[in-house]
Amino acid sequence: MPKGDYTGCDVLLYNDKGDYLNRCEASHFDKRTYQLRLRGGVPLSLAADDICSLLILTEPSPREYKGRVLTESSERVLVLFRGKEKESRRVGRYKVNFTAQIISLIREGEKYDLHTPTGVRVVNISRSGMRLRAQTNSLREKDRINLKVDIDGTEKHLTAAVVNLLDRDDEFSEYGCALVGV
């Protein structure tokens, strides 16, 4: 896929309140007009002129946009806003509930595949990171991991670095992870 072309990418759609709507696939992206067409069309839950949030699942890290629903030649499309990309804490976080598996650890540049992948839950995701829920003591700060994420039946591979952790109770912890390139 050429850089900046989102054709074929999975797209997570959220309404203007930040509620998850569904996963779609980008069937065409026009880099000149920033129009994004979705396979099967824009969901009917979004009306003409509605503004929504999109997370386009590019690897190694997703891209975040706001978009407006427009009708173009009798087809409903999303026109993406071309505002400046945000950084750090100002990046929008989107609540999700996806399963994932840690399939390998990366230490000193070496990748070590796990004999038994560790199951985790993705509780939120952004353009630059994600928060994972896993059994306590599954990970530690500065660990680098390879994840296999299942988003509504579509498998994605991501690399992340654990930047913080929060023990929720005796059984589960949440791990803040930054998405990184390999």
C-alpha positions as a printed NumPy array, in Angstrom:
array([[  0.   ,   0.   ,   0.   ],
       [  1.506,   3.383,  -0.963],
       [  2.075,   5.787,   1.913],
       [ -1.043,   7.825,   2.664],
       [ -3.346,   5.469,   0.754],
       [ -5.879,   3.942,   3.13 ],
       [ -7.554,   1.725,   0.512],
       [ -8.024,  -1.752,   1.977],
       [ -7.458,  -0.651,   5.576],
       [ -9.874,  -1.426,   8.365],
       [-11.634,   1.641,   9.754],
       [-13.197,   1.895,  13.217],
       [-16.104,   4.363,  13.252],
       [-17.34 ,   6.318,  16.268],
       [-20.226,   8.765,  16.543],
       [-19.733,  12.381,  17.67 ],
       [-20.108,  11.263,  21.327],
       [-17.257,   8.778,  20.984],
       [-19.435,   5.648,  21.001],
       [-18.165,   2.775,  18.851],
       [-20.361,   2.138,  15.797],
       [-18.609,  -0.578,  13.798],
       [-15.626,  -1.718,  11.763],
       [-15.6  ,  -1.081,   8.02 ],
       [-13.095,  -1.48 ,   5.226],
       [-11.887,   1.453,   3.118],
       [-12.71 ,   0.628,  -0.504],
       [-11.139,   3.811,  -1.935],
       [ -9.244,   6.849,  -0.65 ],
       [ -8.728,   9.989,  -2.731],
       [ -5.579,  11.729,  -1.41 ],
       [ -6.416,  14.915,  -3.299],
       [ -9.925,  15.45 ,  -1.901],
       [ -9.496,  13.371,   1.293],
       [-12.666,  11.436,   0.477],
       [-12.922,   7.965,   1.944],
       [-15.331,   5.408,   0.525],
       [-16.295,   2.406,   2.649],
       [-17.061,  -1.068,   1.35 ],
       [-20.821,  -1.381,   1.82 ],
       [-21.166,   2.396,   2.222],
       [-21.306,   4.696,   5.225],
       [-23.455,   3.106,   7.977],
       [-27.053,   4.321,   8.037],
       [-26.636,   5.325,  11.702],
       [-24.667,   8.327,  10.347],
       [-26.796,  10.911,   8.543],
       [-25.657,  13.41 ,   5.896],
       [-23.511,  16.177,   7.458],
       [-22.926,  14.138,  10.649],
       [-19.411,  14.353,  12.025],
       [-17.771,  11.17 ,  13.232],
       [-14.388,   9.999,  14.477],
       [-12.365,   7.44 ,  12.573],
       [ -9.419,   5.311,  13.509],
       [ -7.791,   3.913,  10.368],
       [ -5.847,   0.793,  11.309],
       [ -2.577,   1.296,   9.495],
       [  0.537,  -0.526,  10.66 ],
       [  2.573,   0.028,  12.751],
       [  0.218,   2.647,  14.254],
       [ -3.352,   3.743,  13.485],
       [ -4.282,   7.152,  12.032],
       [ -6.937,   9.284,  13.703],
       [ -9.334,  11.6  ,  11.841],
       [-12.627,  13.4  ,  12.136],
       [-14.874,  13.101,   9.112],
       [-18.124,  14.501,   7.739],
       [-20.696,  12.403,   5.893],
       [-21.39 ,  13.816,   2.419],
       [-23.309,  12.564,  -0.61 ],
       [-21.129,  12.407,  -3.723],
       [-22.759,  11.208,  -6.984],
       [-25.566,   9.493,  -5.02 ],
       [-23.015,   7.664,  -2.811],
       [-22.42 ,   8.552,   0.838],
       [-18.723,   9.146,   1.562],
       [-16.62 ,  10.483,   4.418],
       [-14.573,  13.629,   3.911],
       [-11.663,  13.619,   6.347],
       [-10.59 ,  16.796,   8.126],
       [ -6.957,  17.652,   7.415],
       [ -6.171,  19.336,  10.73 ],
       [ -2.798,  19.036,  12.384],
       [ -2.083,  15.672,  13.939],
       [ -2.155,  15.705,  17.705],
       [  0.527,  14.324,  19.984],
       [  0.814,  12.644,  23.368],
       [ -2.065,  13.08 ,  25.847],
       [ -4.048,  15.201,  23.408],
       [ -4.473,  12.194,  21.107],
       [ -8.045,  10.96 ,  21.229],
       [ -8.521,   7.632,  22.922],
       [-11.294,   5.322,  21.828],
       [-12.914,   2.77 ,  24.107],
       [-12.85 ,  -0.698,  22.591],
       [-13.261,  -4.257,  23.787],
       [-11.102,  -6.444,  21.538],
       [ -9.189,  -9.59 ,  22.317],
       [ -5.475,  -9.791,  21.577],
       [ -2.595, -12.172,  22.109],
       [  0.971, -11.37 ,  23.025],
       [  2.825, -13.612,  20.596],
       [  6.429, -12.575,  21.248],
       [  8.727, -10.479,  23.429],
       [ 11.504,  -8.301,  22.043],
       [ 14.655,  -8.003,  24.149],
       [ 17.838,  -6.245,  23.009],
       [ 16.647,  -6.336,  19.412],
       [ 15.941, -10.087,  19.478],
       [ 12.42 , -11.439,  19.035],
       [ 11.414, -14.36 ,  21.251],
       [  8.227, -16.135,  20.202],
       [  6.115, -17.381,  23.096],
       [  5.319, -21.111,  23.129],
       [  1.843, -20.227,  24.429],
       [  0.574, -16.752,  23.472],
       [ -0.747, -14.715,  26.401],
       [ -4.356, -13.567,  26.051],
       [ -5.12 ,  -9.904,  26.812],
       [ -8.011,  -7.484,  26.253],
       [ -7.592,  -4.104,  24.509],
       [ -9.64 ,  -1.564,  26.496],
       [ -8.743,   1.578,  24.525],
       [ -6.746,   2.511,  21.467],
       [ -5.412,   5.692,  19.903],
       [ -3.22 ,   6.715,  17.012],
       [ -0.123,   6.252,  19.17 ],
       [ -0.961,   3.598,  21.728],
       [ -3.326,   1.273,  23.521],
       [ -4.255,   0.085,  26.998],
       [ -4.244,  -3.641,  27.642],
       [ -5.919,  -5.569,  30.454],
       [ -4.103,  -8.758,  31.441],
       [ -3.311, -10.9  ,  34.427],
       [ -1.223,  -9.118,  37.049],
       [  2.543,  -9.507,  36.487],
       [  2.097, -10.422,  32.8  ],
       [  4.314,  -7.517,  31.71 ],
       [  6.647,  -4.935,  33.172],
       [  7.525,  -1.385,  32.176],
       [  9.844,  -1.087,  29.145],
       [  8.869,  -4.541,  27.822],
       [  8.471,  -4.614,  24.029],
       [  5.871,  -7.   ,  22.697],
       [  4.351,  -8.198,  19.443],
       [  0.571,  -8.444,  19.562],
       [ -1.935, -10.196,  17.379],
       [ -5.151,  -8.162,  17.712],
       [ -8.563,  -9.446,  16.65 ],
       [-10.803,  -6.52 ,  15.684],
       [-14.271,  -7.755,  14.774],
       [-12.801, -10.847,  13.113],
       [ -9.899,  -9.094,  11.367],
       [ -6.367,  -9.898,  12.529],
       [ -3.717,  -7.158,  12.884],
       [ -0.109,  -7.42 ,  14.087],
       [  1.233,  -4.542,  16.207],
       [  4.436,  -3.838,  18.112],
       [  4.173,  -1.996,  21.406],
       [  6.319,  -0.858,  24.334],
       [  4.875,  -0.922,  27.849],
       [  5.171,   2.594,  29.285],
       [  3.088,   2.268,  32.461],
       [  1.036,  -0.166,  34.474],
       [ -1.845,   0.043,  36.902],
       [ -2.878,  -2.83 ,  39.188],
       [ -6.696,  -2.908,  39.115],
       [ -7.048,  -5.719,  41.663],
       [ -5.205,  -8.872,  42.76 ],
       [ -5.978, -10.619,  39.488],
       [ -5.78 ,  -8.006,  36.684],
       [ -3.596,  -5.051,  35.713],
       [ -3.809,  -2.508,  32.903],
       [ -0.746,  -1.785,  30.795],
       [ -0.342,   1.491,  28.885],
       [  1.517,   0.754,  25.665],
       [  3.034,   2.992,  23.001],
       [  2.812,   1.655,  19.449],
       [  6.273,   1.506,  17.912],
       [  7.823,   0.647,  14.578],
       [  9.972,  -2.441,  14.494]])
